[in-house]
Amino acid sequence: MGAVLGTLIWLHEEEEEEEQQRRHCLREEQQRLQHEQMQLQRKLTAQRQAAGPQRRSHTKETTRRRLYPANRVYRPRVTYLELSEEDCLRRLRFSKEAVSDLCKLLQQDLMPAGPGGHALPVAVKVTTALNFFASGSFQGATGDISHISQSAVHKCIKQVTNALFARANDYICFPMDASSQNDRAVGFAAMAGFSCVQGVIDCTHIAIKAPDNQPAAFNRKGYYSINVQLVTDHLHRIMQVCARFPGSCHDAFILHQSTIPPLFHSCQNFKGWLIGDKDYPLHTWLMTPLSNPRSPAELKYNESHGTTRRVIKHTIGLLKKRFRCLDRSGGPLQYSPQRVSRIVVVCCILHNLAVERGLHMEEEVPEVLSSSDEEDLDESEEEKAEIDESQQLIARDIRNQFIAQCFG
């Protein structure tokens, strides 16, 4: 028994010695690894300091980079300067002189930020963006005109859109001085004898792709859109645009949320009114058609009102003919609603520039658009914005007096 006990004690002492040796070896190994890690850290720090401000991180150093030939060959980039005058008007909707002036206007905004020798010049960016607005095709097909990639086309469209959008107030405005009011009143009266008209208002839908978690963009015509409000003068110039409401919003709601009511309420020397269709409520500054005309004077009023209101339909048709990206026939715009809103405003700016330069469309533009896009739907009275009843009575009296004086 004693021999067995002594053997067990000896075995226990031997296990303790082995455990101590194992711990000692493990401690030495850890110290060695720490020493090697510190040496490696000092070496990397010395290399980074030697590299200076152009040092790269360890991740970037170990990233596999694409090898390019020493003398890379770039595709020749095409601008509007290589196009004939006819092709420039057909593919960009502007003359070469107009595109040149546009490049000068946006020169500071579109200049390359870096010192790279192969950055896209301003002329290529403007040519690419104008071709996209005019054709409404996908970005890959748009890049064919300038021989650039789809990603480069995306950047060109974004930069040109933002640069023009920042200048929206310079090209889309509603002048309220006496001379401008008189010119508009005379121009509209020459159409059908409807006097004191300062502009025509209407809305149109711009088709977009189905946005995420925004069911309000689905309109009653069965597709996703932005409902855009436009006010135009007798020369088809766009004086106001509101492109921030989804397709399900009613025209009257957009009107009362826009800058139009405050503009007319704040202007003391304003003389006249806008004219709009039956979707709008009657105001002292907005003449609408009679729902049930009875007398010959009322019939003449409605006829003159409808003839004068055609100018907005023709302007919308001209806008969508000139810039096919806004027309539903080319498919919905593949951008977010916020980006589409900016594109709409930019197209209105370019439209006004084209009108000022007298650039006409070769294709015939109908005064009334196709029923599939712009046909008026029957709207319930409940959807019209509520206004003060006393203001309604005053507006009706003003309209009745106007009918008696001008058409009676």
VEXROGU-494437 format. One record per residue (C-alpha): x, y, z; residue in one letter. Coordinates in nm, 3 decimals, padded with zeros to 5 digits. Layout:
site px X&py Y&pz Z&resn A
...
REM end
This chain:
site px 00.000&py 00.000&pz 00.000&resn M
site px 00.283&py 00.236&pz 00.085&resn G
site px 00.455&py 00.161&pz -00.244&resn A
site px 00.143&py 00.248&pz -00.436&resn V
site px 00.095&py 00.573&pz -00.245&resn L
site px 00.457&py 00.674&pz -00.307&resn G
site px 00.417&py 00.608&pz -00.679&resn T
site px 00.106&py 00.828&pz -00.696&resn L
site px 00.281&py 01.114&pz -00.517&resn I
site px 00.576&py 01.090&pz -00.756&resn W
site px 00.348&py 01.093&pz -01.057&resn L
site px 00.171&py 01.402&pz -00.925&resn H
site px 00.501&py 01.588&pz -00.875&resn E
site px 00.612&py 01.490&pz -01.227&resn E
site px 00.288&py 01.630&pz -01.378&resn E
site px 00.340&py 01.957&pz -01.192&resn E
site px 00.691&py 01.992&pz -01.334&resn E
site px 00.566&py 01.925&pz -01.687&resn E
site px 00.288&py 02.184&pz -01.645&resn E
site px 00.540&py 02.443&pz -01.527&resn Q
site px 00.766&py 02.375&pz -01.824&resn Q
site px 00.467&py 02.405&pz -02.060&resn R
site px 00.368&py 02.739&pz -01.912&resn R
site px 00.726&py 02.864&pz -01.935&resn H
site px 00.747&py 02.768&pz -02.303&resn C
site px 00.413&py 02.931&pz -02.376&resn L
site px 00.524&py 03.253&pz -02.204&resn R
site px 00.844&py 03.261&pz -02.408&resn E
site px 00.648&py 03.206&pz -02.731&resn E
site px 00.413&py 03.492&pz -02.649&resn Q
site px 00.702&py 03.724&pz -02.576&resn Q
site px 00.867&py 03.627&pz -02.905&resn R
site px 00.549&py 03.697&pz -03.102&resn L
site px 00.503&py 04.032&pz -02.934&resn Q
site px 00.862&py 04.124&pz -03.013&resn H
site px 00.818&py 04.031&pz -03.381&resn E
site px 00.489&py 04.224&pz -03.400&resn Q
site px 00.652&py 04.535&pz -03.255&resn M
site px 00.937&py 04.508&pz -03.504&resn Q
site px 00.692&py 04.475&pz -03.794&resn L
site px 00.495&py 04.775&pz -03.667&resn Q
site px 00.813&py 04.987&pz -03.648&resn R
site px 00.905&py 04.883&pz -04.001&resn K
site px 00.563&py 04.976&pz -04.143&resn L
site px 00.569&py 05.310&pz -03.961&resn T
site px 00.913&py 05.389&pz -04.105&resn A
site px 00.793&py 05.303&pz -04.456&resn Q
site px 00.486&py 05.527&pz -04.425&resn R
site px 00.694&py 05.818&pz -04.300&resn Q
site px 00.937&py 05.772&pz -04.585&resn A
site px 00.648&py 05.770&pz -04.837&resn A
site px 00.527&py 06.112&pz -04.716&resn G
site px 00.178&py 06.248&pz -04.806&resn P
site px 00.139&py 06.000&pz -05.092&resn Q
site px 00.159&py 05.692&pz -04.869&resn R
site px -00.109&py 05.429&pz -04.913&resn R
site px -00.280&py 05.221&pz -04.652&resn S
site px -00.199&py 04.851&pz -04.613&resn H
site px -00.539&py 04.764&pz -04.758&resn T
site px -00.480&py 04.968&pz -05.071&resn K
site px -00.127&py 04.832&pz -05.108&resn E
site px -00.250&py 04.476&pz -05.109&resn T
site px -00.549&py 04.553&pz -05.338&resn T
site px -00.515&py 04.395&pz -05.675&resn R
site px -00.493&py 04.671&pz -05.934&resn R
site px -00.578&py 04.654&pz -06.299&resn R
site px -00.276&py 04.674&pz -06.525&resn L
site px -00.298&py 04.928&pz -06.807&resn Y
site px -00.055&py 04.965&pz -07.095&resn P
site px 00.200&py 05.242&pz -07.067&resn A
site px 00.040&py 05.437&pz -07.353&resn N
site px -00.334&py 05.402&pz -07.315&resn R
site px -00.552&py 05.461&pz -07.621&resn V
site px -00.871&py 05.659&pz -07.560&resn Y
site px -01.169&py 05.664&pz -07.791&resn R
site px -01.208&py 05.997&pz -07.970&resn P
site px -01.477&py 06.198&pz -07.793&resn R
site px -01.734&py 06.367&pz -08.012&resn V
site px -01.894&py 06.703&pz -07.932&resn T
site px -02.150&py 06.923&pz -08.103&resn Y
site px -01.864&py 07.080&pz -08.301&resn L
site px -01.830&py 06.759&pz -08.505&resn E
site px -02.202&py 06.762&pz -08.593&resn L
site px -02.355&py 06.943&pz -08.885&resn S
site px -02.598&py 07.225&pz -08.813&resn E
site px -02.889&py 07.005&pz -08.917&resn E
site px -02.777&py 06.713&pz -08.700&resn D
site px -02.719&py 06.946&pz -08.406&resn C
site px -03.075&py 07.077&pz -08.427&resn L
site px -03.215&py 06.728&pz -08.470&resn R
site px -03.017&py 06.551&pz -08.198&resn R
site px -02.965&py 06.833&pz -07.945&resn L
site px -03.263&py 07.062&pz -08.025&resn R
site px -03.029&py 07.362&pz -08.036&resn F
site px -02.813&py 07.529&pz -08.297&resn S
site px -02.436&py 07.506&pz -08.269&resn K
site px -02.422&py 07.872&pz -08.169&resn E
site px -02.677&py 07.814&pz -07.891&resn A
site px -02.489&py 07.510&pz -07.759&resn V
site px -02.166&py 07.711&pz -07.762&resn S
site px -02.329&py 07.985&pz -07.556&resn D
site px -02.462&py 07.722&pz -07.315&resn L
site px -02.111&py 07.580&pz -07.272&resn C
site px -01.979&py 07.926&pz -07.188&resn K
site px -02.259&py 07.976&pz -06.937&resn L
site px -02.180&py 07.650&pz -06.756&resn L
site px -01.803&py 07.666&pz -06.796&resn Q
site px -01.724&py 07.731&pz -06.430&resn Q
site px -01.964&py 07.465&pz -06.303&resn D
site px -01.854&py 07.188&pz -06.537&resn L
site px -01.478&py 07.238&pz -06.543&resn M
site px -01.291&py 06.924&pz -06.425&resn P
site px -01.208&py 06.945&pz -06.055&resn A
site px -00.881&py 06.750&pz -06.074&resn G
site px -00.564&py 06.788&pz -06.282&resn P
site px -00.629&py 06.470&pz -06.482&resn G
site px -00.534&py 06.500&pz -06.845&resn G
site px -00.822&py 06.286&pz -06.971&resn H
site px -01.117&py 06.447&pz -06.786&resn A
site px -01.428&py 06.510&pz -06.996&resn L
site px -01.434&py 06.864&pz -07.139&resn P
site px -01.734&py 07.090&pz -07.095&resn V
site px -01.843&py 07.050&pz -07.457&resn A
site px -01.870&py 06.672&pz -07.420&resn V
site px -02.075&py 06.703&pz -07.100&resn K
site px -02.320&py 06.952&pz -07.251&resn V
site px -02.351&py 06.754&pz -07.575&resn T
site px -02.424&py 06.433&pz -07.384&resn T
site px -02.682&py 06.590&pz -07.152&resn A
site px -02.867&py 06.770&pz -07.433&resn L
site px -02.882&py 06.450&pz -07.635&resn N
site px -03.033&py 06.267&pz -07.338&resn F
site px -03.296&py 06.537&pz -07.284&resn F
site px -03.382&py 06.544&pz -07.654&resn A
site px -03.390&py 06.170&pz -07.720&resn S
site px -03.509&py 06.027&pz -07.390&resn G
site px -03.310&py 05.708&pz -07.453&resn S
site px -03.118&py 05.507&pz -07.199&resn F
site px -02.782&py 05.633&pz -07.081&resn Q
site px -02.590&py 05.365&pz -07.267&resn G
site px -02.744&py 05.466&pz -07.600&resn A
site px -02.694&py 05.834&pz -07.518&resn T
site px -02.322&py 05.774&pz -07.470&resn G
site px -02.288&py 05.665&pz -07.833&resn D
site px -02.308&py 06.025&pz -07.956&resn I
site px -01.998&py 06.127&pz -07.756&resn S
site px -01.825&py 05.785&pz -07.741&resn H
site px -01.824&py 05.767&pz -07.362&resn I
site px -01.935&py 05.499&pz -07.116&resn S
site px -02.270&py 05.471&pz -06.942&resn Q
site px -02.122&py 05.575&pz -06.606&resn S
site px -01.970&py 05.884&pz -06.768&resn A
site px -02.308&py 05.968&pz -06.923&resn V
site px -02.469&py 05.945&pz -06.579&resn H
site px -02.220&py 06.194&pz -06.437&resn K
site px -02.261&py 06.433&pz -06.732&resn C
site px -02.641&py 06.440&pz -06.697&resn I
site px -02.618&py 06.496&pz -06.323&resn K
site px -02.364&py 06.777&pz -06.346&resn Q
site px -02.541&py 06.964&pz -06.628&resn V
site px -02.880&py 06.921&pz -06.455&resn T
site px -02.753&py 07.061&pz -06.126&resn N
site px -02.573&py 07.351&pz -06.295&resn A
site px -02.884&py 07.460&pz -06.489&resn L
site px -03.121&py 07.397&pz -06.197&resn F
site px -02.920&py 07.644&pz -05.988&resn A
site px -03.003&py 07.912&pz -06.249&resn R
site px -03.377&py 07.839&pz -06.267&resn A
site px -03.483&py 08.180&pz -06.132&resn N
site px -03.289&py 08.354&pz -06.407&resn D
site px -03.483&py 08.185&pz -06.689&resn Y
site px -03.822&py 08.098&pz -06.538&resn I
site px -03.992&py 08.405&pz -06.394&resn C
site px -04.329&py 08.579&pz -06.391&resn F
site px -04.262&py 08.948&pz -06.465&resn P
site px -04.526&py 09.170&pz -06.304&resn M
site px -04.421&py 09.513&pz -06.428&resn D
site px -04.677&py 09.721&pz -06.619&resn A
site px -04.506&py 09.678&pz -06.957&resn S
site px -04.497&py 09.297&pz -06.931&resn S
site px -04.859&py 09.283&pz -06.818&resn Q
site px -04.968&py 09.496&pz -07.112&resn N
site px -04.773&py 09.285&pz -07.363&resn D
site px -04.928&py 08.963&pz -07.235&resn R
site px -05.280&py 09.107&pz -07.230&resn A
site px -05.249&py 09.230&pz -07.589&resn V
site px -05.098&py 08.901&pz -07.706&resn G
site px -05.372&py 08.686&pz -07.552&resn F
site px -05.652&py 08.919&pz -07.664&resn A
site px -05.537&py 08.880&pz -08.025&resn A
site px -05.608&py 08.507&pz -08.009&resn M
site px -05.981&py 08.501&pz -07.934&resn A
site px -06.076&py 08.834&pz -07.782&resn G
site px -06.035&py 08.724&pz -07.419&resn F
site px -05.897&py 09.039&pz -07.256&resn S
site px -05.681&py 09.094&pz -06.946&resn C
site px -05.525&py 08.748&pz -06.961&resn V
site px -05.184&py 08.729&pz -06.795&resn Q
site px -05.118&py 08.358&pz -06.843&resn G
site px -05.266&py 08.012&pz -06.889&resn V
site px -05.228&py 07.741&pz -06.625&resn I
site px -05.252&py 07.363&pz -06.652&resn D
site px -05.087&py 07.043&pz -06.530&resn C
site px -04.928&py 06.752&pz -06.713&resn T
site px -04.801&py 06.413&pz -06.599&resn H
site px -04.436&py 06.307&pz -06.635&resn I
site px -04.402&py 05.928&pz -06.616&resn A
site px -04.145&py 05.789&pz -06.370&resn I
site px -04.040&py 05.443&pz -06.258&resn K
site px -04.224&py 05.301&pz -05.957&resn A
site px -04.062&py 05.470&pz -05.654&resn P
site px -04.001&py 05.285&pz -05.328&resn D
site px -04.272&py 05.325&pz -05.065&resn N
site px -04.445&py 05.614&pz -05.246&resn Q
site px -04.791&py 05.496&pz -05.354&resn P
site px -04.904&py 05.857&pz -05.395&resn A
site px -04.708&py 05.872&pz -05.722&resn A
site px -04.959&py 05.633&pz -05.887&resn F
site px -05.206&py 05.851&pz -06.077&resn N
site px -05.559&py 05.782&pz -06.194&resn R
site px -05.442&py 05.718&pz -06.547&resn K
site px -05.276&py 05.398&pz -06.434&resn G
site px -04.904&py 05.475&pz -06.409&resn Y
site px -04.654&py 05.639&pz -06.176&resn Y
site px -04.587&py 06.003&pz -06.243&resn S
site px -04.515&py 06.353&pz -06.120&resn I
site px -04.797&py 06.602&pz -06.174&resn N
site px -04.627&py 06.916&pz -06.307&resn V
site px -04.797&py 07.257&pz -06.302&resn Q
site px -04.705&py 07.505&pz -06.576&resn L
site px -04.799&py 07.867&pz -06.643&resn V
site px -04.722&py 08.001&pz -06.990&resn T
site px -04.760&py 08.327&pz -07.176&resn D
site px -04.887&py 08.394&pz -07.527&resn H
site px -04.542&py 08.324&pz -07.678&resn L
site px -04.520&py 07.976&pz -07.520&resn H
site px -04.266&py 08.089&pz -07.264&resn R
site px -04.294&py 07.907&pz -06.933&resn I
site px -04.327&py 08.161&pz -06.652&resn M
site px -04.379&py 07.921&pz -06.361&resn Q
site px -04.323&py 07.551&pz -06.303&resn V
site px -04.405&py 07.340&pz -05.999&resn C
site px -04.270&py 06.983&pz -06.026&resn A
site px -04.266&py 06.857&pz -05.668&resn R
site px -04.600&py 06.677&pz -05.628&resn F
site px -04.683&py 06.311&pz -05.700&resn P
site px -04.920&py 06.203&pz -05.974&resn G
site px -05.219&py 06.144&pz -05.746&resn S
site px -05.236&py 06.512&pz -05.640&resn C
site px -05.523&py 06.714&pz -05.785&resn H
site px -05.450&py 07.017&pz -06.002&resn D
site px -05.631&py 07.251&pz -05.764&resn A
site px -05.432&py 07.123&pz -05.467&resn F
site px -05.103&py 07.184&pz -05.649&resn I
site px -05.216&py 07.536&pz -05.740&resn L
site px -05.285&py 07.635&pz -05.380&resn H
site px -04.955&py 07.484&pz -05.261&resn Q
site px -04.753&py 07.663&pz -05.528&resn S
site px -04.619&py 08.019&pz -05.540&resn T
site px -04.899&py 08.144&pz -05.767&resn I
site px -05.158&py 08.253&pz -05.504&resn P
site px -04.906&py 08.452&pz -05.294&resn P
site px -04.774&py 08.612&pz -05.613&resn L
site px -05.115&py 08.751&pz -05.710&resn F
site px -05.214&py 08.845&pz -05.356&resn H
site px -04.893&py 09.039&pz -05.294&resn S
site px -04.886&py 09.229&pz -05.623&resn C
site px -05.074&py 09.557&pz -05.582&resn Q
site px -05.053&py 09.672&pz -05.945&resn N
site px -05.169&py 09.345&pz -06.097&resn F
site px -05.444&py 09.385&pz -06.359&resn K
site px -05.596&py 09.075&pz -06.510&resn G
site px -05.612&py 08.704&pz -06.440&resn W
site px -05.499&py 08.360&pz -06.535&resn L
site px -05.727&py 08.119&pz -06.716&resn I
site px -05.754&py 07.750&pz -06.635&resn G
site px -05.979&py 07.454&pz -06.712&resn D
site px -06.269&py 07.315&pz -06.508&resn K
site px -06.034&py 07.134&pz -06.270&resn D
site px -05.955&py 07.466&pz -06.100&resn Y
site px -06.181&py 07.663&pz -05.866&resn P
site px -06.287&py 08.014&pz -05.963&resn L
site px -06.085&py 08.303&pz -05.816&resn H
site px -06.075&py 08.674&pz -05.868&resn T
site px -05.741&py 08.615&pz -06.041&resn W
site px -05.831&py 08.285&pz -06.213&resn L
site px -06.108&py 08.257&pz -06.474&resn M
site px -06.256&py 07.913&pz -06.537&resn T
site px -06.519&py 07.801&pz -06.794&resn P
site px -06.888&py 07.795&pz -06.711&resn L
site px -07.019&py 07.447&pz -06.637&resn S
site px -07.367&py 07.515&pz -06.782&resn N
site px -07.363&py 07.810&pz -07.023&resn P
site px -07.710&py 07.924&pz -07.123&resn R
site px -07.705&py 08.269&pz -07.284&resn S
site px -07.526&py 08.350&pz -07.613&resn P
site px -07.282&py 08.567&pz -07.416&resn A
site px -07.191&py 08.275&pz -07.189&resn E
site px -07.143&py 08.048&pz -07.490&resn L
site px -06.912&py 08.306&pz -07.649&resn K
site px -06.722&py 08.333&pz -07.320&resn Y
site px -06.664&py 07.958&pz -07.305&resn N
site px -06.562&py 07.944&pz -07.670&resn E
site px -06.314&py 08.229&pz -07.631&resn S
site px -06.186&py 08.078&pz -07.307&resn H
site px -06.125&py 07.738&pz -07.470&resn G
site px -05.951&py 07.888&pz -07.773&resn T
site px -05.719&py 08.097&pz -07.556&resn T
site px -05.644&py 07.803&pz -07.328&resn R
site px -05.507&py 07.603&pz -07.621&resn R
site px -05.178&py 07.786&pz -07.584&resn V
site px -05.092&py 07.582&pz -07.274&resn I
site px -05.173&py 07.257&pz -07.453&resn K
site px -04.952&py 07.361&pz -07.741&resn H
site px -04.674&py 07.460&pz -07.500&resn T
site px -04.690&py 07.123&pz -07.324&resn I
site px -04.687&py 06.945&pz -07.659&resn G
site px -04.391&py 07.154&pz -07.774&resn L
site px -04.204&py 07.085&pz -07.449&resn L
site px -04.249&py 06.708&pz -07.478&resn K
site px -04.172&py 06.705&pz -07.849&resn K
site px -03.853&py 06.899&pz -07.797&resn R
site px -03.741&py 06.695&pz -07.497&resn F
site px -03.856&py 06.336&pz -07.545&resn R
site px -03.732&py 06.235&pz -07.201&resn C
site px -04.051&py 06.397&pz -07.065&resn L
site px -04.283&py 06.212&pz -07.301&resn D
site px -04.439&py 05.889&pz -07.186&resn R
site px -04.402&py 05.730&pz -07.529&resn S
site px -04.031&py 05.686&pz -07.463&resn G
site px -04.093&py 05.509&pz -07.133&resn G
site px -04.075&py 05.640&pz -06.776&resn P
site px -03.769&py 05.823&pz -06.651&resn L
site px -03.546&py 05.581&pz -06.458&resn Q
site px -03.464&py 05.820&pz -06.176&resn Y
site px -03.591&py 05.908&pz -05.831&resn S
site px -03.882&py 06.157&pz -05.809&resn P
site px -03.644&py 06.423&pz -05.675&resn Q
site px -03.408&py 06.382&pz -05.970&resn R
site px -03.698&py 06.379&pz -06.219&resn V
site px -03.826&py 06.703&pz -06.066&resn S
site px -03.493&py 06.869&pz -06.141&resn R
site px -03.486&py 06.731&pz -06.495&resn I
site px -03.834&py 06.876&pz -06.560&resn V
site px -03.726&py 07.222&pz -06.440&resn V
site px -03.410&py 07.206&pz -06.651&resn V
site px -03.609&py 07.110&pz -06.961&resn C
site px -03.834&py 07.412&pz -06.898&resn C
site px -03.524&py 07.634&pz -06.880&resn I
site px -03.393&py 07.493&pz -07.207&resn L
site px -03.738&py 07.534&pz -07.363&resn H
site px -03.739&py 07.905&pz -07.277&resn N
site px -03.389&py 07.943&pz -07.420&resn L
site px -03.504&py 07.780&pz -07.743&resn A
site px -03.812&py 08.004&pz -07.763&resn V
site px -03.602&py 08.317&pz -07.707&resn E
site px -03.372&py 08.216&pz -07.993&resn R
site px -03.663&py 08.135&pz -08.223&resn G
site px -03.569&py 07.768&pz -08.261&resn L
site px -03.877&py 07.595&pz -08.398&resn H
site px -03.952&py 07.227&pz -08.415&resn M
site px -03.945&py 07.071&pz -08.760&resn E
site px -04.222&py 06.829&pz -08.666&resn E
site px -04.575&py 06.959&pz -08.645&resn E
site px -04.686&py 06.998&pz -08.283&resn V
site px -05.059&py 06.954&pz -08.221&resn P
site px -05.238&py 07.214&pz -08.011&resn E
site px -05.410&py 06.942&pz -07.810&resn V
site px -05.209&py 06.640&pz -07.703&resn L
site px -05.321&py 06.282&pz -07.748&resn S
site px -05.605&py 06.162&pz -07.530&resn S
site px -05.387&py 05.886&pz -07.384&resn S
site px -05.169&py 06.146&pz -07.215&resn D
site px -05.346&py 06.473&pz -07.168&resn E
site px -05.719&py 06.401&pz -07.190&resn E
site px -05.905&py 06.561&pz -06.901&resn D
site px -06.073&py 06.321&pz -06.663&resn L
site px -06.395&py 06.401&pz -06.482&resn D
site px -06.310&py 06.532&pz -06.138&resn E
site px -06.545&py 06.546&pz -05.843&resn S
site px -06.611&py 06.875&pz -05.674&resn E
site px -06.492&py 06.732&pz -05.344&resn E
site px -06.136&py 06.710&pz -05.473&resn E
site px -06.116&py 07.079&pz -05.549&resn K
site px -05.950&py 07.291&pz -05.286&resn A
site px -06.187&py 07.464&pz -05.051&resn E
site px -06.188&py 07.843&pz -05.066&resn I
site px -06.379&py 08.107&pz -04.880&resn D
site px -06.744&py 08.131&pz -04.990&resn E
site px -06.734&py 08.510&pz -04.988&resn S
site px -06.437&py 08.504&pz -05.224&resn Q
site px -06.633&py 08.269&pz -05.452&resn Q
site px -06.922&py 08.515&pz -05.467&resn L
site px -06.689&py 08.804&pz -05.547&resn I
site px -06.520&py 08.600&pz -05.819&resn A
site px -06.855&py 08.504&pz -05.974&resn R
site px -06.965&py 08.869&pz -05.980&resn D
site px -06.641&py 08.968&pz -06.150&resn I
site px -06.683&py 08.693&pz -06.409&resn R
site px -07.048&py 08.785&pz -06.476&resn N
site px -06.956&py 09.150&pz -06.522&resn Q
site px -06.673&py 09.054&pz -06.757&resn F
site px -06.907&py 08.836&pz -06.965&resn I
site px -07.165&py 09.114&pz -06.990&resn A
site px -06.908&py 09.375&pz -07.093&resn Q
site px -06.702&py 09.174&pz -07.341&resn C
site px -06.939&py 08.912&pz -07.478&resn F
site px -07.286&py 09.055&pz -07.417&resn G
REM end
